[in-house]
Amino acid sequence: MIKVDTSTKSLYLSEMKRNQQGTVAELNTDNSNILRKLMSMGILPGMPLRVIQTFPSYVFEVGYTQVAVDKEIASVVLVSMY
């Protein structure tokens, strides 16, 4: 598990709506495969995140990269809201 300070309101990526923004606060998983996949895509605590789409997959922007993940992966990314 990797995290940063979560003193503000936080939501999991799977709970966010289109156009919501925040900062990745935590990757809340003990599954090393999921953690490795997220980290290789540049999804790390402290990175800005903006939701583009929530169905049929979760599409979001992290930095200058657009990423698509399924609900299982979206449910481990905790985001501190702006």
N, C-alpha and C positions, 0 to 999 in steps of 0.2 A: 504494500500500500504506500502510495506517495501522496503527500498533501502539503498545503500551505494554510495560513490563517483563514478560518472560516467565520469570522466574527460578524459578517453581514449575512443577509438572507441568502440561503442557498437552495438550489433545486437540482435534481438529477436531470441530465440531458433528456432523458425519456419523459420528463414531466414538463418540459419547456414548450412554448408555443412559437410559431413562426415569427421571425424578426426580434425575438428576445435576445438580449446580449448579456454577457458577463465575462468572468475570468475563470478558467479552469482552477478549481480549488483542490480537488483530490481525485485520484484514480482509486476507487474503493473496491479492490479485488485482490484476492490471493491467487488467482489463476495467472500463472506466469505467461501463458500463451496470449491471453487478452492484454495483459500489461505490456508485453513485448510488442504486440501489434499496434497498440495505441502510441507507445513511445516512438516506434519507427515511423509513424505518420506525423510526428511532431506534436502530438497531443500530450502536453506536459503541464503541471501546475504552474500558474502564473501567465499562461497564454490567453490572449483575448479570444472569445468565441462568440459567434452569431449564428442563430438557427435560421436556415433557409427553407427547410421542408421537414415535416414530421411523418409523412405517409407517402408511399409504402415503406420507405426507409428514412432514417434520420440523416438529413444532409445539413452540414454546418460548415462554417468557415472558421479556420484556426489560423491566425496570421494571414498569409496570402494564399492559403491552400483550402480547397473545398474537399470535404471528406464525407463519405456515405457509410453508415454502419447500421446494423440491425438493432432491435430493441434490447437484446441481451447485452450488447456492448454499450449502448447508450445508457443503460441503467447503472453503469459503474462510474460514469463521469459526473462528478459533483461540480456544479458551477455556482460561484458567488455572483449574485446579480448586481448590476450597476444601480 
